[in-house]
Structure formats: structure tokens, C-alpha cells
Amino acid sequence: MLHVPLEQRLRAAVAAVLPDAPSTPVQVRPATDAKFGDYQCNSLMGLAKERKLNPRALATQVVAQLDVADLCLPVEIAGPGYLNFRLKPDAWAAILAATARGEHLFFRPAAQPKTLVIDFSSPNVAKPMHVGHIRSTGIGDCLQRTFRLLGHRVISDNHLGDWGTQFGKLLVGWKQRLDPGALAADPIAEMERLYREINAACEADPSLLDLAREELVRLQAGDPENLGVWKEMIRLSQVQFDSIYGRLGVQFDQTLGESFYNPQLNGVVHDLLARGLARESEGAVAVFSDGTLPPKEDPFLVNKDGEWVADPALIRKSDGGFNYMTTDLATVDYRIQTWSPDEIIYVVDDRQSPHFRKLFQTFARWQPDAAARTQLRHIGFGKILGEDGRPFRTRDGGTVKLGDLLDEAVERALHVVTEKRPELDEASRREIARVVGLGAVKYQDLLPNRQSDYVFSWDKMLALSGNTAPYVQYQFTRAQKVTREGGAYDPARLLQTTPTEPAELALIRHLLNFGLTLEAVAEECRPNYLCNYLYDLAGLYSRFYEHCPVLKAEEPVRTLRLALCDLTAQVLQKGLNTLGIETTEVM
């Protein structure tokens, strides 16, 4: 956190030497190795290269203008122009005291808060949520929590799949083959059965497919009976969604499904036609390449046999129906008109990347002024694999239902808790198992680089060692226990002592990087940065716990170490909460 005043003063010094230089590239970051100090800056070398200056000479001039004597020992110039900052002991003490007083938790709200719309999860009505939904749901929830923590305005929107051709088949199944008893017992399973049966029957009987199309047309025309059945399907599906989201602790500000935008779709197509951005082709309406991008960068072209051919964005099918592109264009328009966001973030798997490239390009051509004000970002992610390296499936090859996955995680965690803590009563063991099991699932999903595929492993996920949620949660319980046993302490006493033990200093340095980590998560939309930060913090606390007695230490060292336990517990808890993971005081 001390990088902020250092960075501000360094930028002022650079401006004094190079008045025309932009300030943004000048950054102060934690030192890569403690032997170089506490913070470093390598930005001056880039500035010198741009201006054909000697980088070390420029660094010397900048340091002459730099006043950080209240925070640091004399700044060192290393190599061709690195700046190394070593904090004074009283600077450590002052920031610890401020944090202990509750002034901050090693981060500050953003200086310029943004408004962001985050689109994530988006399950389909009448289908069970499956294991694949954990990725979009977990990443999206972590991002909304991170942005909110940093003071931004967030509108989270669960864009439900509640409209489309599948409902024609569902309506036929509902009217012809519904089992009321099965619907009452397990609505999602019954609707899934109906769809599978009718879908298969349509392939064998073209007349049934025609009937499904007729039912869909009646629904789209507002037929009261079909609308009533459709609304009941949504209601029953929402019960499932609410149950899963409740278990995961995920909340949304809006749940505007595809059907919400249906009245706008004709207008979108007509406007694109009127502006000359779309044209008819083989009875359909589509947006084609405008030739302004190189072929390799143009989402409306695809290479086939060495030749670039048209791959347009379809916005109205030849039968008059609309598709995802039409709905998504209407959705972008609505979100910008309603919330005036600085960014709209879509947390959707990487396989949809071509769709979003077309969407963003089409919208920019349709509404260039709005596109200039609002950044559209696709935050993609990879697949979940089984330990055989193939997509994660049940033993019989079926899709893993998310509810079943969560149940198994909690049951496996209960087995571990019962084995480790048999003296606890059953209610306590089950509550710990709930927190640990659900946290383990989320953490394992958020830990990898989001764009990588990862292997789902029950054993690794629930391990009490290594980079797992249970390990981080356990270190929280240790820090919290010491804090609880140590009782209240006076933050003013922190100004009376200087941390000297290597384990103390390493822990303090890492605590100060919490804010930088949150900013990096927000900037790049990568929750794995926070997972790795918390794992490193947990490890540093473990070493501190082993080498630095707390409750038996003499004052003022006792207060310093007790504060470190307290602040570590707070950061671990806040960090885990930002990942959407709960903590428990007993493990």
C-alpha cells in the first residue's frame, strides 16, 4: 500500500525532469527479491529509451528531485536505471497502526470509480445447472465482489436462456407427455426428460417437428395457454437456480433473460438494414465484413482452403426467427441506455469468442458513439477436465449436475472433518464440512489461469496442504485463534517497536500487497491472482507462527505480533470472501 505515495512522488519528480512525459507508465511495484529492497521501479529505462537518453543519468536526475525521506532510506539506483526503495522501520509501524485502527485494510477505494455491468452464469430454463456453470458463476461472482470492494458501481445480470426454439418442443412434451407426479417430485428432471423425448421423436417424425414449430409461433404471438406454461417452466427453473445460488452465496442485481429483449428484436434488424450495415442474403439478414480490418483480424471472414470467405453475423433467419446475435445486440443497447456503464463484461467460455468478436464489431458499427463510451469485454475461460484428460463427466458418461457436485463435495469434506475432529458434535461437523466443501470447489475452479483447462481432482481439492481452500481457511483459523486468545491491543503501541525478525518483515511486506493484488484482479479479471496471493500469505503466516511466539512475547513485541495475527486473519477472511468463500473459526 505504501507504493501509492511513493508512486505519486516519483511521478512528480519525473514531471520535474521531463515535463512532457506521461505519468501513467511510471509505476512502483513490490521488489521481486527482498535483497533489492521493499519496492522497485524500472519505468525510467523505458522513458529514457523513448527519448534516447542515458537511463542511469535520467534516474540520477529524477532521484535528485525525489523527496521520500519520511518513508524511505536513501533511494538506490541499480544497474542501468532501476530504483530500489527501502522503507524506514517507522513507516512499517505507521501503516500497521493505521490498519489496526481500522482506517483501511491495505487497500483504498478507486480514485475514479467506474460503472460496470457483469454478465455471468446464464443457465437455461428447463435444464439442470451442470458442472460447467461453476466456471462462469464463480469467476463472475469474484469479479463483482472485487469491483465492489474497490468502490466501483456494479450491476450484475444473470442473462437467463428463457426463449428460443427449444420451447416449442417443450410445449409439445408438456401437453402430450407430462407426468404431473414426476413434475411435482423433480421439476427440472421431468422437463429435461420431456425435451429429450420430443427432440428424439422430432427426428423420426417430421410432423411432430412441425407441431413444435406451431407451438413456438403461438408462444411468440402471445397465446395465453402457451405463455402460461412457459411462465410455469420459468418459475420452476428459478426455484432450482435460487437453491444453487443460495448454496454458493451468489447474488444478482438483475435477472433479465433473453425473453426480456424479444420486443426489441425487430427494431434492431430494421435499424441495421436502414443504416446499410446489414443486408438480405438467401432469405436471411446478416452483417458482413466492411473490409476495414485485415482478414486475419476480421471476425466476419474465415479461411477455407487458403481463401478468405464470408462468415457473416446472422441477425434474422430465413424463417423470420431471431438468434443470439440479435438478442445480444438488443441487450448491449438496453444496458447502455439504462445504466451508462463504462464497461460491460461477459464471463462466458472461450468457445464463444468468435461470437463476441462479431457482436462487439457489429455494435461498434451500429452505434459508434455508444461503443466509444462503453468498453465491451469478453472474459473467457477454459474447460473442466476429468483426471483422464477428457471433459469432466459422470461415470456413465453423463453431464455432472452442479447440485450433485456440491453435495458430493460437502459429503467428502464431512468425511475428512469427522476423521480429523471426531470430538465435535454432528451439527458443528456438518457446518464445517459445508464451508470447507463448497469453498474447495470454488477455489479449485478459480485457482488456474481462467483461460486454461484444468483437471478436477477431489483429493487435491480437499487437501489440507498445498494451494487449496482448506489450507488457506485453516491458516485463518490459526490466526483468528491467536487473536481471540490475545484479546484487545492498543494500535498506538505499534509505533513503539520495529519489526526485526525475517518472518515478521516477510509477512508485513506481503500484507501491504493486498491492494495491489485486488487492483490486478480487477484490471485483468483474473481471480487466480488473489488465490495465489492468499496461498502465499497463508504460508508466510505459518512460518511466522512457527518462529515468532506471540502471547508469551514481551511488550511491545507482543502487541506487534498480535496485530500481525489479527491483520492476517482479516486479510485472509476478506480475500476468501472476495473469492466467494466462507471461513469458519474451527477446523
C-alpha positions as CSV (number, residue, x, y, z in Angstrom):
1,M,0.0,0.0,0.0
2,L,3.0,2.3,0.6
3,H,3.6,2.0,-3.2
4,V,0.9,4.7,-3.7
5,P,2.6,7.7,-2.1
6,L,6.0,6.5,-3.5
7,E,4.5,6.3,-7.0
8,Q,2.8,9.7,-6.6
9,R,6.0,11.4,-5.5
10,L,8.1,9.6,-8.2
11,R,5.7,10.8,-10.9
12,A,6.0,14.3,-9.6
13,A,9.8,14.0,-9.8
14,V,9.7,12.6,-13.3
15,A,7.4,15.5,-14.3
16,A,10.0,18.0,-12.9
17,V,12.7,16.4,-15.1
18,L,10.6,15.5,-18.2
19,P,7.6,17.9,-18.2
20,D,6.2,16.3,-21.4
21,A,6.4,12.7,-20.2
22,P,3.2,10.8,-19.5
23,S,2.8,9.9,-15.8
24,T,0.9,6.6,-16.3
25,P,3.9,4.4,-17.3
26,V,5.8,5.4,-14.1
27,Q,5.0,2.6,-11.6
28,V,6.3,1.5,-8.2
29,R,5.9,-2.2,-7.5
30,P,6.9,-4.7,-4.8
31,A,10.6,-5.8,-5.1
32,T,11.0,-9.2,-6.8
33,D,13.6,-10.1,-4.2
34,A,14.0,-8.6,-0.6
35,K,17.7,-8.1,-1.2
36,F,16.8,-5.3,-3.7
37,G,14.6,-3.5,-1.1
38,D,10.9,-3.3,-0.5
39,Y,9.8,-1.6,-3.7
40,Q,11.2,-1.1,-7.2
41,C,10.7,1.0,-10.3
42,N,12.0,0.1,-13.7
43,S,9.9,2.6,-15.6
44,L,12.7,5.2,-16.2
45,M,14.5,2.9,-18.6
46,G,11.6,2.9,-21.0
47,L,11.2,6.7,-20.7
48,A,14.9,7.1,-21.4
49,K,14.8,4.8,-24.4
50,E,11.9,6.7,-26.0
51,R,13.9,10.0,-25.7
52,K,17.4,8.5,-26.5
53,L,18.7,9.4,-23.1
54,N,21.1,7.7,-20.8
55,P,18.8,5.8,-18.4
56,R,21.1,5.9,-15.4
57,A,21.7,9.6,-15.9
58,L,17.9,10.1,-16.1
59,A,17.5,8.1,-12.9
60,T,20.1,10.3,-11.2
61,Q,18.2,13.4,-12.2
62,V,14.9,12.1,-11.1
63,V,16.2,10.9,-7.7
64,A,17.6,14.4,-7.1
65,Q,14.0,15.7,-7.4
66,L,12.5,13.0,-5.4
67,D,11.6,13.6,-1.7
68,V,10.7,10.4,0.1
69,A,12.9,10.8,3.1
70,D,10.0,10.5,5.5
71,L,9.2,7.0,4.2
72,C,12.5,5.5,2.9
73,L,16.2,5.3,3.3
74,P,18.1,6.9,0.5
75,V,16.9,5.6,-2.8
76,E,19.3,3.3,-4.6
77,I,20.0,3.5,-8.4
78,A,20.9,0.0,-9.6
79,G,22.1,-1.3,-12.9
80,P,21.0,0.7,-16.0
81,G,18.4,2.7,-14.1
82,Y,16.4,0.6,-11.6
83,L,15.2,2.5,-8.5
84,N,15.2,0.5,-5.2
85,F,13.2,1.7,-2.2
86,R,13.8,0.5,1.3
87,L,11.2,1.6,3.8
88,K,12.1,3.1,7.2
89,P,11.1,1.0,10.2
90,D,8.8,3.7,11.4
91,A,7.0,3.6,8.0
92,W,6.1,0.0,8.6
93,A,4.9,0.8,12.1
94,A,2.8,3.7,10.9
95,I,0.9,1.8,8.3
96,L,0.3,-1.2,10.6
97,A,-1.0,1.2,13.3
98,A,-3.4,2.9,10.8
99,T,-4.6,-0.5,9.6
100,A,-5.1,-1.7,13.2
101,R,-7.2,1.4,13.9
102,G,-9.5,0.4,11.1
103,E,-8.5,3.1,8.6
104,H,-8.0,0.6,5.8
105,L,-7.1,-3.0,5.2
106,F,-4.1,-2.4,3.0
107,F,-6.2,-1.1,0.1
108,R,-8.0,2.1,-0.8
109,P,-11.2,2.6,-3.0
110,A,-10.5,3.5,-6.6
111,A,-9.8,7.2,-7.2
112,Q,-12.1,7.2,-10.2
113,P,-14.9,4.7,-9.7
114,K,-16.4,3.1,-12.8
115,T,-19.8,1.7,-13.6
116,L,-19.7,-1.9,-14.7
117,V,-22.3,-4.4,-16.0
118,I,-21.1,-8.0,-15.4
119,D,-23.0,-10.7,-17.3
120,F,-22.3,-14.2,-15.9
121,S,-23.8,-17.6,-15.1
122,S,-26.7,-17.6,-17.6
123,P,-28.2,-21.0,-17.2
124,N,-31.0,-22.3,-19.4
125,V,-34.6,-22.6,-18.3
126,A,-35.9,-26.2,-18.0
127,K,-32.4,-27.7,-17.8
128,P,-30.4,-28.6,-14.8
129,M,-27.4,-26.4,-13.9
130,H,-24.3,-28.5,-14.6
131,V,-20.6,-28.5,-13.6
132,G,-19.8,-26.1,-16.5
133,H,-21.8,-23.4,-14.8
134,I,-19.4,-23.3,-11.9
135,R,-16.8,-21.5,-14.0
136,S,-18.9,-18.6,-15.3
137,T,-20.7,-18.3,-11.9
138,G,-17.6,-18.4,-9.7
139,I,-15.5,-16.1,-11.9
140,G,-18.3,-13.6,-12.4
141,D,-19.1,-13.5,-8.7
142,C,-15.5,-13.0,-7.7
143,L,-15.2,-10.1,-10.2
144,Q,-18.4,-8.4,-8.9
145,R,-17.1,-8.8,-5.4
146,T,-13.7,-7.4,-6.3
147,F,-15.0,-4.4,-8.2
148,R,-17.4,-3.6,-5.4
149,L,-14.7,-3.9,-2.8
150,L,-12.7,-1.3,-4.7
151,G,-15.6,1.1,-4.7
152,H,-16.9,0.6,-8.2
153,R,-20.6,0.6,-9.1
154,V,-21.6,-2.9,-10.3
155,I,-24.7,-4.2,-12.0
156,S,-24.6,-8.0,-12.1
157,D,-27.0,-9.5,-14.7
158,N,-28.0,-13.2,-15.0
159,H,-28.9,-13.4,-18.7
160,L,-31.2,-16.5,-18.5
161,G,-31.8,-18.7,-21.5
162,D,-35.6,-18.4,-21.4
163,W,-36.5,-18.0,-25.0
164,G,-35.9,-19.9,-28.3
165,T,-36.7,-22.8,-30.4
166,Q,-36.4,-25.4,-27.6
167,F,-39.6,-24.1,-26.1
168,G,-41.7,-25.3,-29.0
169,K,-40.6,-28.9,-28.3
170,L,-41.0,-28.4,-24.5
171,L,-44.6,-27.2,-25.1
172,V,-45.4,-30.3,-27.2
173,G,-43.9,-32.5,-24.5
174,W,-45.8,-30.7,-21.7
175,K,-49.1,-31.0,-23.4
176,Q,-48.7,-34.6,-24.6
177,R,-46.4,-36.5,-22.3
178,L,-46.2,-34.6,-18.9
179,D,-46.1,-36.8,-15.8
180,P,-47.6,-34.5,-13.1
181,G,-46.2,-36.7,-10.3
182,A,-42.7,-36.5,-11.7
183,L,-43.1,-32.8,-12.2
184,A,-44.0,-32.3,-8.6
185,A,-41.2,-34.5,-7.3
186,D,-38.4,-33.1,-9.5
187,P,-39.5,-30.4,-12.0
188,I,-36.1,-30.0,-13.7
189,A,-35.6,-33.7,-14.3
190,E,-39.1,-34.0,-15.7
191,M,-38.7,-31.1,-18.1
192,E,-35.3,-32.4,-19.2
193,R,-37.0,-35.8,-19.9
194,L,-39.7,-34.2,-21.9
195,Y,-37.3,-32.3,-24.1
196,R,-35.1,-35.3,-24.7
197,E,-38.1,-37.4,-25.7
198,I,-39.7,-34.9,-28.0
199,N,-36.3,-33.9,-29.5
200,A,-35.7,-37.5,-30.4
201,A,-39.2,-38.0,-31.7
202,C,-39.0,-35.0,-33.9
203,E,-36.1,-36.5,-35.8
204,A,-38.2,-39.6,-36.6
205,D,-41.5,-37.8,-37.2
206,P,-41.4,-34.5,-39.3
207,S,-45.0,-33.8,-38.4
208,L,-44.1,-33.6,-34.7
209,L,-41.4,-31.1,-35.6
210,D,-43.9,-29.0,-37.5
211,L,-46.2,-29.2,-34.4
212,A,-43.3,-27.9,-32.2
213,R,-42.8,-25.0,-34.6
214,E,-46.5,-24.2,-34.5
215,E,-46.4,-24.2,-30.6
216,L,-43.4,-21.9,-30.7
217,V,-45.2,-19.5,-33.1
218,R,-48.2,-19.4,-30.8
219,L,-45.9,-18.7,-27.8
220,Q,-44.2,-15.9,-29.7
221,A,-47.6,-14.5,-30.7
222,G,-48.7,-14.3,-27.1
223,D,-51.1,-17.3,-26.9
224,P,-52.4,-17.3,-23.3
225,E,-52.1,-21.1,-22.8
226,N,-48.6,-21.3,-24.1
227,L,-47.5,-18.2,-22.2
228,G,-48.9,-19.7,-19.0
229,V,-47.0,-23.0,-19.5
230,W,-43.8,-21.1,-20.4
231,K,-44.1,-18.9,-17.3
232,E,-44.5,-22.0,-15.1
233,M,-41.4,-23.5,-16.7
234,I,-39.5,-20.4,-15.7
235,R,-40.9,-20.4,-12.2
236,L,-40.0,-24.0,-11.6
237,S,-36.5,-23.4,-13.0
238,Q,-36.0,-20.3,-10.9
239,V,-36.6,-22.5,-7.8
240,Q,-33.6,-24.6,-8.9
241,F,-31.5,-21.6,-9.7
242,D,-32.3,-19.9,-6.3
243,S,-31.3,-23.1,-4.5
244,I,-27.9,-23.4,-6.2
245,Y,-27.1,-19.7,-6.0
246,G,-28.1,-19.7,-2.3
247,R,-25.7,-22.5,-1.6
248,L,-22.9,-20.7,-3.5
249,G,-23.7,-17.4,-1.9
250,V,-24.2,-15.7,-5.3
251,Q,-26.5,-12.8,-5.8
252,F,-27.5,-10.8,-8.9
253,D,-28.8,-7.3,-9.2
254,Q,-30.8,-8.2,-12.4
255,T,-32.1,-11.4,-13.9
256,L,-33.2,-10.2,-17.4
257,G,-33.5,-13.3,-19.6
258,E,-33.5,-13.4,-23.4
259,S,-37.3,-13.0,-23.5
260,F,-37.0,-9.6,-22.0
261,Y,-35.4,-8.3,-25.2
262,N,-37.8,-10.0,-27.6
263,P,-39.9,-6.9,-28.3
264,Q,-36.8,-5.0,-29.4
265,L,-35.5,-7.5,-32.0
266,N,-37.5,-6.4,-35.0
267,G,-36.3,-2.8,-34.4
268,V,-32.7,-3.9,-34.2
269,V,-32.9,-5.7,-37.5
270,H,-34.8,-2.8,-39.2
271,D,-32.3,-0.2,-37.9
272,L,-29.3,-2.2,-39.1
273,L,-30.9,-2.6,-42.6
274,A,-31.8,1.1,-42.7
275,R,-28.3,2.1,-41.9
276,G,-26.9,-0.2,-44.6
277,L,-25.0,-2.3,-42.0
278,A,-27.0,-5.5,-42.7
279,R,-28.3,-6.9,-45.9
280,E,-30.5,-9.8,-47.0
281,S,-28.8,-13.0,-48.1
282,E,-30.6,-16.2,-49.2
283,G,-33.7,-15.1,-47.4
284,A,-31.9,-14.2,-44.1
285,V,-30.5,-10.9,-42.9
286,A,-26.8,-10.7,-41.8
287,V,-24.0,-8.3,-41.2
288,F,-21.0,-8.8,-43.4
289,S,-17.4,-7.6,-43.3
290,D,-16.9,-4.0,-44.2
291,G,-13.3,-4.6,-45.3
292,T,-11.8,-2.2,-42.8
293,L,-9.8,-4.9,-40.9
294,P,-7.0,-7.2,-42.2
295,P,-8.5,-10.6,-43.0
296,K,-6.8,-12.3,-40.0
297,E,-8.4,-9.8,-37.6
298,D,-11.8,-9.7,-39.3
299,P,-14.4,-11.7,-37.4
300,F,-16.7,-11.7,-40.4
301,L,-14.2,-13.7,-42.5
302,V,-13.0,-17.3,-42.2
303,N,-10.2,-19.0,-44.1
304,K,-11.2,-22.0,-46.1
305,D,-8.7,-23.9,-48.2
306,G,-6.4,-20.9,-48.2
307,E,-9.1,-18.4,-49.3
308,W,-10.9,-15.8,-47.1
309,V,-14.7,-16.3,-47.4
310,A,-17.6,-14.5,-45.7
311,D,-18.7,-15.7,-42.3
312,P,-21.4,-13.1,-41.5
313,A,-23.3,-12.4,-38.3
314,L,-26.8,-13.7,-38.8
315,I,-29.4,-11.4,-37.2
316,R,-32.6,-12.8,-38.8
317,K,-33.0,-16.3,-40.0
318,S,-34.7,-17.2,-43.3
319,D,-37.8,-18.3,-41.4
320,G,-38.1,-14.9,-39.8
321,G,-36.8,-16.0,-36.4
322,F,-34.0,-14.3,-34.5
323,N,-30.9,-15.7,-32.8
324,Y,-28.3,-15.0,-30.1
325,M,-26.7,-12.2,-32.1
326,T,-29.9,-10.2,-32.4
327,T,-30.7,-10.7,-28.7
328,D,-27.2,-9.7,-27.7
329,L,-27.2,-6.5,-29.8
330,A,-30.5,-5.5,-28.1
331,T,-29.0,-6.4,-24.7
332,V,-26.0,-4.2,-25.2
333,D,-28.2,-1.3,-26.4
334,Y,-30.5,-1.7,-23.3
335,R,-27.6,-1.9,-20.8
336,I,-26.0,1.3,-22.2
337,Q,-29.3,3.2,-22.4
338,T,-30.3,2.1,-18.8
339,W,-27.0,2.2,-16.8
340,S,-24.5,4.1,-18.9
341,P,-21.7,1.8,-17.9
342,D,-18.0,2.3,-18.6
343,E,-17.6,-1.4,-19.2
344,I,-19.8,-4.4,-20.0
345,I,-18.1,-7.7,-19.0
346,Y,-19.2,-11.0,-20.4
347,V,-18.0,-14.0,-18.4
348,V,-18.5,-16.8,-21.0
349,D,-16.4,-19.7,-22.0
350,D,-13.6,-19.2,-24.7
351,R,-15.5,-21.3,-27.3
352,Q,-17.9,-18.3,-27.7
353,S,-15.0,-15.9,-28.6
354,P,-15.9,-15.7,-32.3
355,H,-19.5,-14.8,-31.4
356,F,-18.3,-11.9,-29.1
357,R,-15.9,-10.6,-31.7
358,K,-18.7,-10.3,-34.2
359,L,-21.0,-8.8,-31.5
360,F,-18.6,-6.1,-30.5
361,Q,-17.7,-5.2,-34.1
362,T,-21.3,-5.1,-35.1
363,F,-22.3,-2.9,-32.2
364,A,-19.4,-0.6,-32.8
365,R,-20.5,-0.1,-36.4
366,W,-24.2,0.3,-35.4
367,Q,-23.7,2.7,-32.5
368,P,-20.1,4.1,-32.7
369,D,-20.7,6.9,-30.2
370,A,-22.0,4.5,-27.5
371,A,-19.2,2.0,-28.3
372,A,-16.7,4.7,-27.8
373,R,-18.1,5.4,-24.3
374,T,-18.5,1.8,-23.2
375,Q,-15.8,-0.9,-23.4
376,L,-17.2,-4.4,-24.2
377,R,-15.0,-7.2,-22.8
378,H,-15.3,-10.9,-23.2
379,I,-13.7,-12.7,-20.2
380,G,-13.3,-16.2,-21.5
381,F,-12.3,-19.4,-19.7
382,G,-11.3,-23.0,-20.4
383,K,-12.9,-26.3,-19.8
384,I,-13.1,-28.6,-16.7
385,L,-11.4,-31.9,-17.4
386,G,-11.6,-35.3,-15.6
387,E,-8.5,-37.0,-14.4
388,D,-8.4,-38.8,-17.8
389,G,-7.9,-35.5,-19.5
390,R,-11.3,-35.5,-21.1
391,P,-14.3,-33.3,-20.4
392,F,-15.5,-33.9,-16.8
393,R,-18.4,-36.4,-16.9
394,T,-20.2,-38.9,-14.6
395,R,-19.0,-42.5,-14.7
396,D,-21.7,-43.4,-17.2
397,G,-20.7,-40.5,-19.4
398,G,-23.5,-38.1,-18.5
399,T,-23.2,-34.4,-17.6
400,V,-22.3,-33.8,-14.0
401,K,-25.2,-31.8,-12.4
402,L,-23.9,-28.9,-10.3
403,G,-26.2,-29.7,-7.3
404,D,-24.8,-33.3,-7.2
405,L,-21.3,-32.0,-7.4
406,L,-21.8,-29.6,-4.4
407,D,-23.5,-32.4,-2.5
408,E,-20.5,-34.7,-3.0
409,A,-18.0,-32.0,-2.1
410,V,-19.8,-31.5,1.2
411,E,-20.0,-35.2,1.9
412,R,-16.4,-35.8,1.2
413,A,-15.5,-32.8,3.4
414,L,-17.7,-34.2,6.2
415,H,-15.7,-37.5,6.0
416,V,-12.4,-35.6,6.4
417,V,-13.8,-33.4,9.3
418,T,-15.2,-36.5,11.1
419,E,-11.8,-38.2,10.8
420,K,-9.8,-35.1,12.0
421,R,-12.3,-33.8,14.6
422,P,-14.4,-36.7,15.9
423,E,-14.9,-34.9,19.2
424,L,-17.1,-32.2,17.6
425,D,-20.9,-32.7,17.6
426,E,-22.6,-33.6,14.3
427,A,-24.1,-30.1,13.7
428,S,-20.7,-28.5,14.0
429,R,-19.0,-31.1,11.8
430,R,-21.7,-30.6,9.1
431,E,-21.4,-26.8,9.2
432,I,-17.6,-27.0,8.9
433,A,-18.0,-29.5,6.0
434,R,-20.4,-27.2,4.2
435,V,-18.0,-24.3,4.4
436,V,-14.9,-26.4,3.5
437,G,-16.6,-28.4,0.8
438,L,-18.2,-25.5,-1.1
439,G,-15.1,-23.4,-0.6
440,A,-12.9,-26.2,-2.0
441,V,-14.9,-26.4,-5.2
442,K,-14.8,-22.7,-5.8
443,Y,-11.1,-22.3,-5.0
444,Q,-10.1,-25.2,-7.3
445,D,-12.0,-23.6,-10.1
446,L,-10.7,-20.0,-9.5
447,L,-7.0,-21.1,-8.9
448,P,-5.9,-21.8,-12.5
449,N,-5.4,-19.2,-15.2
450,R,-9.0,-18.8,-16.3
451,Q,-8.2,-19.4,-19.9
452,S,-6.6,-22.8,-19.2
453,D,-8.4,-26.1,-19.0
454,Y,-7.9,-27.7,-15.6
455,V,-8.3,-31.2,-14.1
456,F,-10.9,-31.6,-11.5
457,S,-9.4,-33.6,-8.6
458,W,-11.3,-34.5,-5.4
459,D,-8.2,-35.4,-3.5
460,K,-6.2,-32.3,-4.4
461,M,-9.2,-30.1,-3.8
462,L,-9.8,-31.1,-0.2
463,A,-6.2,-31.4,0.8
464,L,-5.1,-29.5,4.0
465,S,-1.7,-28.8,2.4
466,G,-0.8,-27.1,-0.8
467,N,-2.6,-24.4,-2.7
468,T,-6.2,-25.3,-1.7
469,A,-9.0,-23.6,0.1
470,P,-8.8,-25.8,3.2
471,Y,-5.2,-24.8,3.7
472,V,-5.9,-21.1,3.4
473,Q,-9.1,-21.5,5.6
474,Y,-7.0,-23.4,8.2
475,Q,-4.4,-20.7,8.5
476,F,-7.2,-18.2,9.0
477,T,-8.5,-20.3,11.9
478,R,-5.0,-20.3,13.4
479,A,-4.6,-16.6,13.1
480,Q,-8.1,-16.0,14.4
481,K,-7.5,-18.3,17.4
482,V,-4.3,-16.4,18.5
483,T,-6.1,-13.1,18.0
484,R,-9.1,-14.3,20.1
485,E,-6.8,-15.6,22.9
486,G,-4.6,-12.4,22.9
487,G,-7.5,-10.1,23.4
488,A,-7.7,-6.4,22.6
489,Y,-4.5,-4.5,21.9
490,D,-3.6,-0.8,21.6
491,P,-2.7,0.2,18.0
492,A,-0.6,3.1,19.4
493,R,1.8,0.6,20.8
494,L,2.8,-0.4,17.3
495,L,4.6,2.9,16.9
496,Q,6.9,1.9,19.8
497,T,8.5,-1.1,18.2
498,T,10.2,-2.1,15.0
499,P,9.8,-5.4,13.3
500,T,13.2,-7.1,13.0
501,E,12.5,-10.8,12.6
502,P,12.7,-12.0,9.0
503,A,9.3,-13.8,9.4
504,E,7.7,-10.6,10.7
505,L,9.1,-8.5,7.8
506,A,8.1,-11.0,5.2
507,L,4.6,-11.1,6.5
508,I,4.3,-7.3,6.7
509,R,5.6,-6.9,3.1
510,H,3.0,-9.3,1.8
511,L,0.1,-7.8,3.7
512,L,1.0,-4.5,2.1
513,N,0.5,-6.0,-1.3
514,F,-3.2,-6.9,-0.8
515,G,-4.4,-3.8,-2.5
516,L,-2.1,-4.2,-5.5
517,T,-3.4,-7.8,-5.9
518,L,-7.1,-6.6,-5.8
519,E,-6.3,-4.0,-8.4
520,A,-4.6,-6.6,-10.6
521,V,-7.6,-8.9,-10.3
522,A,-9.9,-6.1,-11.4
523,E,-7.7,-4.9,-14.2
524,E,-7.2,-8.3,-15.8
525,C,-10.2,-10.1,-14.5
526,R,-8.1,-12.9,-13.1
527,P,-9.2,-14.4,-9.8
528,N,-6.2,-16.7,-9.7
529,Y,-4.0,-13.7,-8.7
530,L,-6.0,-13.5,-5.5
531,C,-5.8,-17.2,-4.9
532,N,-2.1,-17.2,-5.2
533,Y,-1.7,-14.1,-3.0
534,L,-3.8,-15.8,-0.2
535,Y,-1.8,-19.0,-0.5
536,D,1.5,-17.1,-0.2
537,L,0.0,-15.1,2.8
538,A,-1.1,-18.4,4.5
539,G,2.4,-19.8,4.0
540,L,4.1,-16.7,5.4
541,Y,1.8,-16.7,8.4
542,S,2.5,-20.4,9.0
543,R,6.3,-19.6,9.1
544,F,5.7,-16.6,11.3
545,Y,3.5,-18.7,13.7
546,E,6.3,-21.3,14.0
547,H,9.2,-18.8,14.5
548,C,7.7,-15.9,16.4
549,P,6.0,-16.5,19.8
550,V,3.1,-14.2,20.2
551,L,1.3,-14.4,23.5
552,K,4.5,-15.1,25.5
553,A,6.5,-12.3,24.0
554,E,7.3,-9.2,26.0
555,E,5.7,-5.8,25.2
556,P,5.8,-4.0,22.8
557,V,6.8,-7.0,20.6
558,R,3.7,-8.9,21.9
559,T,1.4,-6.2,20.5
560,L,3.2,-6.1,17.2
561,R,2.9,-9.9,16.7
562,L,-0.7,-9.9,18.0
563,A,-1.5,-7.2,15.4
564,L,0.1,-9.2,12.7
565,C,-2.1,-12.2,13.6
566,D,-5.2,-10.0,13.7
567,L,-4.5,-8.3,10.4
568,T,-3.5,-11.5,8.7
569,A,-6.8,-13.1,9.8
570,Q,-8.7,-10.0,8.5
571,V,-7.0,-10.1,5.1
572,L,-7.4,-13.9,4.7
573,Q,-11.0,-13.6,5.5
574,K,-11.6,-10.6,3.3
575,G,-9.7,-12.3,0.5
576,L,-11.6,-15.5,0.7
577,N,-14.9,-13.6,0.9
578,T,-13.9,-11.8,-2.3
579,L,-13.5,-15.3,-3.9
580,G,-17.0,-16.1,-2.6
581,I,-15.6,-18.5,0.1
582,E,-16.7,-18.5,3.7
583,T,-14.5,-19.1,6.7
584,T,-15.0,-20.9,10.0
585,E,-13.3,-20.4,13.3
586,V,-12.9,-24.2,13.9
587,M,-11.5,-26.7,11.5
